[in-house]
Amino acid sequence: MHRKGAQDKKRSAQFSKLSREITVAAKMGMPDPDMNPRLRAAVNAAKAQSMPKDNIQRAIDKASKGDAENYEEVRYEGYGPGGVALIVEALTDNRNRTATNVRTAFSKNGGNLGASGAVSHGFERLGLIEYPASVGNEDKVLEAAIEAGADDVESDMGDGDENPGSHQIWVSVDSLHDVARELEKVLGEAEGVKLAWKPNLSVDVDADTAGTLMKLVDTLEDDDDVQTVWGNYEISDDVMAKLG
């Protein structure tokens, strides 16, 4: 029962973040997903997480009725344990609250928050389109991605239920929605279409550092205002197995 309660709470928090992104996207452009690429991506992400249609529509309506909170996009940058670089993206209606929460999460988990631009120079701003491994093998996805105009593909075919695998297709920011539209004709709807931070170099993290780092990332992701946490770390399967 306790576990189910925790899962329900996590799901509810996830829906709330998805709703916030849908509302912000609808407010910034047209409330029609076909005419608004960011809204389309947000709606697709919500569908991929089995968010009910009513919830999606309610989030869109909230923007068009003008009674939505005024969320602004904020980015925080800092270092986690082991010198790992982290970028935290948030949507907030209270900058002071979010900044305090993010700073506290860093300082309590072996990290420190830096100034704007402290770590982002080590990342590239790109578009990311994600598909489950089940849509096809590496060759099929690579061929579709090249045809659609993508720059790079990273495929992990997974090894069962615990790790079902995924395809990550990287594109330039400007071509994100055009490439996504072309891929949809061949591979169907993507699980995710978003702007992302891709590290230029990744840091391998050992077992001692990984435990604290994952606690920091989890704490940040559990915050209602935080949408996404990007990092330049790699954790091997062996280390993940030790963490359990």
Backbone bond lengths (Angstrom), bond angles and torsions (degrees), N, CA, C in turn:
res aa  C-N    CA-C-N  psi(-1)  N-CA   C-N-CA  omega(-1)  CA-C   N-CA-C  phi
1 M - - - 1.471 - - 1.538 110.86 -
2 H 1.340 114.01 -43.26 1.475 117.83 -178.28 1.534 109.91 -61.88
3 R 1.360 114.49 -41.65 1.462 118.64 -178.70 1.523 110.59 -64.55
4 K 1.343 116.82 -42.18 1.462 120.29 179.31 1.529 109.92 -61.88
5 G 1.337 115.55 -41.21 1.469 120.29 178.31 1.516 111.51 -59.48
6 A 1.344 115.72 -43.10 1.468 120.88 179.86 1.526 110.45 -65.49
7 Q 1.339 116.29 -40.35 1.472 120.19 179.55 1.526 111.04 -65.86
8 D 1.342 116.02 -42.26 1.472 120.34 178.29 1.521 110.83 -61.19
9 K 1.337 115.45 -40.55 1.463 120.33 -178.85 1.530 110.04 -64.70
10 K 1.347 114.95 -43.10 1.470 120.13 179.74 1.531 110.72 -63.97
11 R 1.328 115.63 -41.20 1.470 121.17 179.80 1.528 110.47 -64.44
12 S 1.327 115.29 -42.58 1.461 120.20 179.30 1.534 110.34 -62.61
13 A 1.337 116.63 -41.67 1.470 120.98 178.63 1.521 110.37 -64.12
14 Q 1.331 115.82 -39.32 1.463 120.30 179.86 1.530 110.62 -65.44
15 F 1.324 116.73 -44.25 1.468 120.92 177.23 1.529 110.66 -59.19
16 S 1.321 115.50 -40.43 1.463 119.81 -178.39 1.532 110.26 -63.80
17 K 1.343 117.86 -39.33 1.469 121.26 178.08 1.527 111.18 -68.31
18 L 1.333 115.54 -41.75 1.467 120.21 178.31 1.528 110.48 -62.48
19 S 1.337 115.99 -42.31 1.478 120.98 178.70 1.522 110.84 -61.05
20 R 1.332 115.27 -41.73 1.466 120.08 -178.47 1.531 110.51 -62.62
21 E 1.338 116.28 -42.93 1.470 120.60 179.44 1.533 110.42 -65.75
22 I 1.345 117.12 -39.71 1.472 120.64 178.52 1.532 110.02 -62.34
23 T 1.332 116.14 -46.31 1.469 120.65 -178.74 1.526 111.12 -61.84
24 V 1.328 117.08 -45.61 1.471 121.27 -179.62 1.531 110.42 -63.81
25 A 1.341 116.39 -43.13 1.467 120.63 179.82 1.529 110.73 -63.48
26 A 1.342 116.49 -41.78 1.471 120.71 -179.39 1.522 110.92 -67.75
27 K 1.323 116.21 -33.25 1.467 120.85 -178.55 1.528 111.05 -73.43
28 M 1.350 115.44 -33.38 1.469 119.17 -176.10 1.528 112.66 -79.81
29 G 1.335 116.80 -21.64 1.467 119.72 -179.15 1.511 110.04 -137.96
30 M 1.315 117.01 -150.93 1.463 121.42 178.33 1.530 109.68 -74.44
31 P 1.355 117.88 147.90 1.467 119.14 177.97 1.529 113.39 -79.49
32 D 1.342 116.74 11.45 1.466 121.86 179.28 1.534 108.94 -105.63
33 P 1.350 118.25 116.77 1.469 120.60 -177.74 1.529 113.91 -55.63
34 D 1.335 117.85 -30.84 1.468 120.16 -179.37 1.532 111.95 -69.66
35 M 1.339 115.64 -24.29 1.468 120.25 -177.69 1.534 112.10 -103.19
36 N 1.330 116.78 -2.74 1.461 121.04 -173.23 1.541 108.60 -134.34
37 P 1.347 116.86 98.01 1.470 119.96 -175.00 1.528 114.21 -56.58
38 R 1.353 116.84 -39.68 1.467 118.43 -178.90 1.530 110.79 -66.66
39 L 1.320 116.45 -39.56 1.464 120.36 178.74 1.535 110.14 -66.84
40 R 1.319 115.82 -40.33 1.474 120.41 178.73 1.535 110.16 -59.19
41 A 1.342 115.63 -44.04 1.466 120.45 179.20 1.527 110.67 -63.44
42 A 1.334 116.38 -40.87 1.473 121.00 -179.05 1.529 110.85 -66.60
43 V 1.330 116.35 -41.37 1.469 120.62 179.37 1.527 110.15 -66.23
44 N 1.343 117.04 -41.44 1.467 120.54 178.34 1.525 111.52 -63.22
45 A 1.336 116.00 -39.51 1.473 120.08 178.56 1.528 110.04 -63.83
46 A 1.335 115.81 -39.17 1.475 120.27 179.67 1.528 110.37 -67.25
47 K 1.338 116.55 -41.72 1.478 120.36 178.55 1.532 110.35 -62.62
48 A 1.342 116.15 -39.21 1.470 120.78 -179.10 1.528 111.05 -62.71
49 Q 1.344 116.37 -25.52 1.475 120.74 178.43 1.532 111.21 -97.70
50 S 1.337 116.40 15.53 1.477 122.68 178.36 1.524 113.43 59.40
51 M 1.319 115.97 35.88 1.467 119.64 176.37 1.520 108.20 -74.47
52 P 1.346 118.59 131.23 1.468 121.01 -177.81 1.534 112.90 -59.22
53 K 1.342 114.86 146.02 1.477 120.56 -179.38 1.530 112.09 -55.86
54 D 1.344 115.97 -39.23 1.472 120.17 -178.69 1.526 111.02 -60.19
55 N 1.325 115.79 -41.56 1.476 119.98 179.54 1.523 110.44 -63.73
56 I 1.341 115.85 -40.74 1.473 120.51 -179.53 1.526 109.64 -63.55
57 Q 1.338 116.32 -47.06 1.456 120.70 -178.69 1.528 111.48 -63.59
58 R 1.342 114.71 -38.82 1.474 119.80 -179.68 1.532 110.44 -62.04
59 A 1.334 115.70 -40.31 1.470 120.44 -179.64 1.533 110.78 -66.47
60 I 1.342 116.60 -37.04 1.476 120.48 177.72 1.533 109.43 -68.59
61 D 1.340 115.96 -45.56 1.472 120.98 -178.53 1.533 111.71 -60.81
62 K 1.330 115.19 -34.88 1.460 120.84 -178.83 1.528 110.38 -57.15
63 A 1.334 115.25 -39.10 1.471 120.13 -178.88 1.518 110.94 -71.52
64 S 1.349 116.37 -44.03 1.466 118.67 -175.59 1.528 112.31 -72.45
65 K 1.341 116.31 -25.13 1.471 118.31 177.91 1.524 112.04 -78.69
66 G 1.337 114.74 -13.77 1.469 118.13 178.04 1.513 113.95 77.47
67 D 1.354 117.63 11.38 1.468 117.75 -179.78 1.531 111.63 -102.89
68 A 1.337 115.18 16.15 1.473 118.71 179.94 1.525 110.29 -79.75
69 E 1.322 115.45 148.98 1.458 119.51 174.23 1.530 108.14 -62.23
70 N 1.329 115.67 153.89 1.465 118.70 178.71 1.521 110.00 -86.84
71 Y 1.314 116.07 93.69 1.464 120.25 178.81 1.520 109.29 -85.92
72 E 1.324 116.10 140.81 1.462 118.66 172.34 1.523 109.15 -122.16
73 E 1.334 114.23 152.35 1.463 119.60 -179.44 1.519 109.33 -86.96
74 V 1.327 115.55 128.57 1.460 120.88 -179.12 1.527 108.49 -130.30
75 R 1.325 116.47 143.51 1.464 120.63 178.07 1.529 109.66 -122.24
76 Y 1.324 115.43 134.13 1.469 121.22 176.15 1.515 108.43 -118.42
77 E 1.334 116.00 146.22 1.460 120.55 -179.97 1.520 109.63 -131.90
78 G 1.316 116.01 142.18 1.457 118.54 179.83 1.516 111.80 -169.75
79 Y 1.332 113.89 -174.77 1.468 120.78 -179.89 1.514 110.13 -117.14
80 G 1.335 115.14 135.25 1.449 121.00 175.35 1.514 109.41 -94.88
81 P 1.339 117.74 -173.74 1.457 120.61 177.24 1.525 111.26 -58.17
82 G 1.354 115.62 146.23 1.470 119.73 -179.53 1.513 113.13 74.38
83 G 1.341 117.02 12.99 1.464 120.45 178.48 1.511 114.71 73.61
84 V 1.337 116.22 17.53 1.469 120.85 178.96 1.534 109.46 -68.30
85 A 1.328 117.05 133.94 1.464 121.73 179.46 1.527 110.26 -87.26
86 L 1.330 116.44 133.18 1.468 121.47 -179.01 1.519 110.73 -129.26
87 I 1.328 115.57 139.34 1.469 122.52 172.74 1.527 107.32 -119.38
88 V 1.319 115.72 126.92 1.469 121.42 -176.63 1.526 108.22 -115.10
89 E 1.347 116.41 121.70 1.465 120.48 178.51 1.525 108.97 -105.58
90 A 1.322 115.61 132.59 1.465 119.94 -176.80 1.525 110.91 -132.95
91 L 1.333 114.85 155.01 1.469 122.59 169.29 1.520 105.22 -120.35
92 T 1.326 117.02 117.21 1.464 118.48 -172.48 1.521 113.19 -136.80
93 D 1.344 115.13 151.96 1.464 120.18 172.28 1.528 109.52 -107.25
94 N 1.358 115.86 7.71 1.465 120.33 178.63 1.530 108.53 -153.27
95 R 1.330 115.23 94.34 1.475 120.65 -175.13 1.524 112.43 -59.43
96 N 1.334 116.60 -39.45 1.472 119.90 -176.97 1.524 110.99 -62.53
97 R 1.348 115.37 -44.42 1.474 119.56 -179.78 1.531 110.23 -61.41
98 T 1.340 115.45 -47.50 1.467 119.73 -176.43 1.525 111.06 -64.80
99 A 1.339 116.90 -44.31 1.471 120.71 -179.37 1.527 110.65 -61.06
100 T 1.324 116.44 -42.03 1.477 120.63 179.26 1.526 110.55 -63.05
101 N 1.330 116.28 -46.07 1.469 120.56 -179.37 1.524 111.91 -62.21
102 V 1.324 115.68 -43.72 1.465 120.13 -178.56 1.536 110.22 -66.73
103 R 1.333 116.40 -44.36 1.474 120.13 179.45 1.524 110.86 -61.13
104 T 1.342 116.32 -42.77 1.468 120.79 179.87 1.527 111.01 -63.45
105 A 1.341 116.63 -42.56 1.476 120.87 179.41 1.525 110.28 -59.09
106 F 1.332 116.99 -44.00 1.463 120.84 179.18 1.528 111.20 -63.49
107 S 1.349 116.04 -50.84 1.468 118.93 -173.38 1.522 113.04 -67.97
108 K 1.343 117.99 -29.80 1.473 120.47 -179.56 1.525 113.06 -81.82
109 N 1.343 116.72 -11.71 1.466 119.75 -175.99 1.522 112.45 -126.11
110 G 1.312 115.32 42.10 1.467 120.52 170.96 1.505 115.80 71.74
111 G 1.341 117.65 22.53 1.464 119.25 -179.81 1.511 111.45 -127.80
112 N 1.306 116.94 -179.99 1.466 120.07 172.20 1.524 110.44 -148.13
113 L 1.323 114.04 139.69 1.464 121.50 -177.63 1.519 108.61 -78.99
114 G 1.334 117.08 135.02 1.455 120.76 179.60 1.521 110.95 -106.04
115 A 1.317 115.29 -176.29 1.466 119.98 177.36 1.527 108.72 -79.36
116 S 1.320 115.59 167.10 1.462 120.29 177.30 1.529 108.94 -60.89
117 G 1.335 117.30 131.05 1.459 121.25 -178.23 1.525 113.80 90.43
118 A 1.348 116.41 -0.17 1.476 120.32 -176.71 1.520 112.47 -61.96
119 V 1.328 117.91 -38.19 1.465 119.52 -177.50 1.533 114.03 -124.30
120 S 1.328 117.93 -14.81 1.469 119.43 -172.52 1.527 113.20 -64.97
121 H 1.360 117.37 -19.11 1.471 119.53 176.93 1.527 111.17 -65.15
122 G 1.335 117.44 -17.73 1.462 121.10 178.92 1.530 112.90 -91.72
123 F 1.328 116.75 6.92 1.464 122.29 -179.81 1.522 109.68 -125.72
124 E 1.327 115.87 158.92 1.472 121.45 172.10 1.516 108.37 -107.73
125 R 1.324 116.58 139.32 1.467 120.81 175.85 1.527 107.05 -87.95
126 L 1.337 116.72 113.02 1.462 121.28 -175.77 1.527 110.68 -135.56
127 G 1.316 115.31 169.71 1.453 120.54 171.38 1.524 108.90 -92.18
128 L 1.331 116.56 143.50 1.470 121.15 -179.25 1.528 109.32 -129.30
129 I 1.335 115.11 126.97 1.471 121.46 176.83 1.526 106.54 -117.36
130 E 1.326 116.45 126.26 1.470 120.25 -175.26 1.530 111.70 -116.70
131 Y 1.328 114.62 136.02 1.464 122.32 175.96 1.526 108.97 -129.24
132 P 1.339 117.70 148.73 1.468 119.04 172.94 1.529 109.45 -69.54
133 A 1.343 116.98 154.16 1.466 121.31 -179.94 1.525 111.43 -59.43
134 S 1.328 116.29 -24.49 1.477 121.17 -175.36 1.533 113.79 -66.07
135 V 1.354 118.53 -13.60 1.480 118.28 -178.88 1.526 112.38 -72.90
136 G 1.332 116.83 -18.17 1.462 118.07 178.99 1.512 111.94 160.42
137 N 1.335 116.35 169.36 1.464 119.57 -179.37 1.535 110.46 -76.13
138 E 1.346 114.61 176.25 1.466 120.14 -175.20 1.531 111.91 -59.40
139 D 1.336 117.32 -41.48 1.468 120.61 -177.62 1.524 111.88 -63.87
140 K 1.330 115.37 -42.47 1.473 119.44 -178.80 1.528 110.74 -63.22
141 V 1.334 115.40 -44.90 1.468 119.69 -177.94 1.523 111.04 -70.22
142 L 1.326 116.66 -40.05 1.470 120.70 178.74 1.525 110.52 -61.62
143 E 1.331 116.71 -44.91 1.468 121.14 179.81 1.535 110.32 -61.83
144 A 1.335 116.17 -45.30 1.475 120.42 179.32 1.524 110.78 -62.64
145 A 1.339 116.37 -39.94 1.471 121.20 -178.05 1.529 111.36 -66.75
146 I 1.348 116.20 -42.86 1.469 120.12 179.06 1.530 109.83 -63.03
147 E 1.333 115.83 -45.79 1.476 121.26 178.86 1.534 110.80 -58.04
148 A 1.332 116.05 -38.21 1.470 120.42 -175.61 1.526 112.58 -80.51
149 G 1.343 116.75 -12.54 1.468 119.62 177.56 1.514 114.67 99.28
150 A 1.335 117.47 22.50 1.467 120.79 179.18 1.527 110.61 -76.77
151 D 1.338 116.86 163.01 1.470 121.80 -178.57 1.529 112.54 -96.52
152 D 1.332 117.00 -34.08 1.464 119.20 -173.29 1.529 109.55 -158.59
153 V 1.328 116.70 151.47 1.468 121.42 177.68 1.526 108.90 -133.01
154 E 1.328 116.62 133.75 1.470 121.32 173.22 1.522 106.90 -120.55
155 S 1.329 116.37 119.58 1.465 120.31 -177.52 1.514 110.86 -115.00
156 D 1.335 115.08 135.49 1.465 122.13 172.77 1.524 104.99 -127.55
157 M 1.328 116.36 109.12 1.463 119.75 -172.82 1.530 113.43 -78.25
158 G 1.355 116.72 -1.83 1.466 119.35 174.09 1.519 113.02 73.99
159 D 1.340 114.15 174.98 1.464 118.68 179.61 1.529 110.79 -149.68
160 G 1.333 115.68 45.45 1.472 118.58 177.23 1.513 112.56 120.61
161 D 1.326 115.83 -170.56 1.469 121.84 -174.35 1.530 112.95 -61.74
162 E 1.346 116.08 -37.27 1.470 119.54 -177.76 1.524 111.11 -65.87
163 N 1.329 116.08 -35.80 1.465 121.63 179.71 1.527 108.55 -133.87
164 P 1.356 116.86 84.19 1.472 120.04 -175.77 1.528 113.72 -70.82
165 G 1.337 116.87 -12.97 1.458 120.09 177.19 1.528 113.46 84.19
166 S 1.329 114.93 166.07 1.473 119.65 -178.73 1.525 110.13 -162.26
167 H 1.324 114.99 163.10 1.465 122.38 171.73 1.530 107.10 -113.95
168 Q 1.320 116.86 128.16 1.469 121.30 175.51 1.520 108.16 -111.57
169 I 1.307 115.81 120.10 1.465 121.25 -176.65 1.531 107.63 -112.12
170 W 1.343 115.02 119.49 1.469 120.94 -175.80 1.524 110.40 -100.63
171 V 1.329 115.29 136.28 1.471 120.76 -178.79 1.528 108.86 -141.01
172 S 1.339 116.04 167.08 1.463 118.48 174.76 1.530 108.80 -69.65
173 V 1.315 115.93 153.37 1.472 121.16 -178.13 1.533 110.70 -56.17
174 D 1.339 115.85 -42.94 1.473 120.31 -175.86 1.527 113.05 -65.96
175 S 1.337 116.63 -29.49 1.468 118.16 -175.08 1.533 113.00 -99.94
176 L 1.338 117.62 5.09 1.473 121.31 -173.65 1.528 113.06 -50.98
177 H 1.305 116.87 -54.25 1.469 118.66 -172.83 1.536 112.97 -76.37
178 D 1.339 117.10 -29.05 1.475 119.84 175.27 1.529 110.18 -66.54
179 V 1.340 116.38 -45.35 1.474 120.66 180.00 1.534 109.67 -64.83
180 A 1.341 115.54 -42.73 1.475 119.76 -179.81 1.530 110.46 -59.60
181 R 1.323 116.26 -39.87 1.472 120.42 -179.29 1.528 110.83 -65.43
182 E 1.339 116.27 -41.52 1.470 120.40 179.29 1.535 111.04 -66.64
183 L 1.326 116.22 -42.09 1.469 120.54 -179.66 1.526 111.61 -64.01
184 E 1.328 114.98 -34.97 1.468 119.92 -178.49 1.533 111.15 -60.31
185 K 1.342 116.47 -32.50 1.472 120.37 -179.68 1.537 111.31 -65.57
186 V 1.345 115.56 -29.41 1.472 120.07 -176.18 1.529 112.05 -100.41
187 L 1.337 116.76 -41.81 1.468 120.60 -171.54 1.531 113.78 -108.48
188 G 1.335 116.79 -3.62 1.471 119.18 -176.73 1.522 110.69 85.52
189 E 1.338 115.81 -172.73 1.465 120.87 -177.17 1.517 111.63 -67.17
190 A 1.322 116.46 136.67 1.465 121.07 179.57 1.528 110.34 -76.74
191 E 1.340 115.25 157.29 1.475 119.94 174.68 1.516 110.40 -76.84
192 G 1.317 116.07 -28.97 1.462 119.48 -179.42 1.512 110.86 -153.90
193 V 1.342 115.89 138.66 1.468 122.28 173.93 1.520 104.94 -136.04
194 K 1.335 117.09 110.95 1.472 117.42 -173.32 1.517 111.34 -156.65
195 L 1.320 114.82 166.86 1.456 120.82 171.43 1.523 107.03 -82.48
196 A 1.325 115.94 140.77 1.466 119.26 -173.58 1.526 110.09 -139.47
197 W 1.323 114.59 164.48 1.466 121.87 173.83 1.525 107.66 -110.43
198 K 1.330 116.90 114.78 1.470 120.76 -179.69 1.527 109.18 -105.75
199 P 1.355 116.55 121.99 1.470 118.41 -178.14 1.523 112.24 -67.82
200 N 1.344 116.35 141.60 1.468 120.56 176.35 1.525 110.51 -72.03
201 L 1.334 116.28 -35.24 1.465 121.97 177.54 1.521 108.58 -135.73
202 S 1.328 116.58 139.70 1.468 119.88 179.00 1.524 110.51 -104.57
203 V 1.340 114.92 150.55 1.460 122.20 -179.96 1.529 108.29 -108.43
204 D 1.335 116.29 127.85 1.476 119.98 174.69 1.520 108.86 -78.37
205 V 1.328 116.13 130.92 1.460 120.57 -175.20 1.526 109.95 -108.14
206 D 1.347 117.01 132.47 1.466 119.75 179.41 1.528 110.89 -83.23
207 A 1.327 115.99 173.40 1.474 121.14 -173.39 1.527 111.85 -61.38
208 D 1.351 117.48 -39.41 1.469 120.68 -178.34 1.528 111.26 -63.11
209 T 1.327 115.03 -45.09 1.473 119.90 -178.06 1.527 111.29 -73.51
210 A 1.332 116.22 -36.94 1.473 120.85 -172.92 1.530 112.25 -59.88
211 G 1.339 116.99 -39.75 1.470 120.03 -178.75 1.518 111.93 -59.31
212 T 1.361 115.52 -48.33 1.476 120.57 179.92 1.517 111.00 -67.86
213 L 1.331 115.42 -40.26 1.470 119.94 -179.25 1.528 110.94 -61.74
214 M 1.336 116.98 -45.25 1.467 120.68 -179.71 1.524 111.03 -64.46
215 K 1.346 115.72 -33.98 1.468 119.55 177.64 1.533 109.99 -65.70
216 L 1.332 115.93 -40.46 1.468 120.82 178.05 1.525 110.46 -63.76
217 V 1.340 116.22 -48.47 1.471 120.58 -178.75 1.532 110.21 -62.18
218 D 1.342 116.92 -43.53 1.479 120.85 178.53 1.524 111.51 -61.25
219 T 1.346 116.02 -42.71 1.474 120.38 179.87 1.518 110.49 -61.80
220 L 1.332 116.36 -43.20 1.468 120.83 178.93 1.529 110.62 -64.69
221 E 1.345 116.18 -46.13 1.472 119.80 -177.20 1.530 111.94 -67.50
222 D 1.337 116.75 -26.07 1.470 120.00 179.03 1.524 112.43 -74.62
223 D 1.342 116.71 -15.64 1.463 119.89 179.64 1.526 109.94 -70.98
224 D 1.323 116.98 131.61 1.476 121.35 -176.03 1.526 113.17 -58.10
225 D 1.337 117.10 -31.92 1.466 120.02 -175.38 1.523 113.13 -82.23
226 V 1.336 116.85 -20.35 1.467 120.52 -175.52 1.529 109.77 -82.41
227 Q 1.331 115.67 126.90 1.470 120.99 179.85 1.526 111.28 -93.18
228 T 1.336 116.64 -47.31 1.467 120.52 -175.63 1.527 110.77 -147.44
229 V 1.336 115.34 145.29 1.469 121.35 173.67 1.525 107.74 -120.55
230 W 1.329 116.26 122.91 1.466 121.78 178.64 1.520 108.42 -110.00
231 G 1.348 117.50 144.49 1.455 120.28 179.29 1.513 111.71 -145.41
232 N 1.334 116.16 166.05 1.471 120.02 -179.70 1.525 111.08 -106.05
233 Y 1.345 116.24 29.53 1.464 119.72 -176.46 1.527 112.24 -102.96
234 E 1.327 114.55 152.32 1.470 122.76 172.73 1.525 106.80 -123.37
235 I 1.326 117.00 129.88 1.466 120.25 176.34 1.524 107.55 -118.07
236 S 1.322 116.62 120.95 1.475 120.70 -176.40 1.543 110.49 -68.60
237 D 1.315 114.94 159.92 1.463 120.34 178.75 1.534 111.06 -59.71
238 D 1.350 115.92 -37.39 1.476 120.45 179.86 1.523 111.54 -61.53
239 V 1.339 114.57 -44.95 1.471 119.25 -179.81 1.535 110.33 -66.16
240 M 1.336 116.14 -42.03 1.466 119.95 178.88 1.535 110.46 -61.25
241 A 1.327 115.91 -38.75 1.477 120.47 179.84 1.529 110.06 -63.89
242 K 1.341 116.53 -38.09 1.471 120.35 178.73 1.525 110.88 -66.59
243 L 1.326 115.61 -35.99 1.478 119.58 179.61 1.517 110.49 -69.53
244 G 1.349 115.99 -25.22 1.473 120.60 178.30 1.493 111.76 71.61
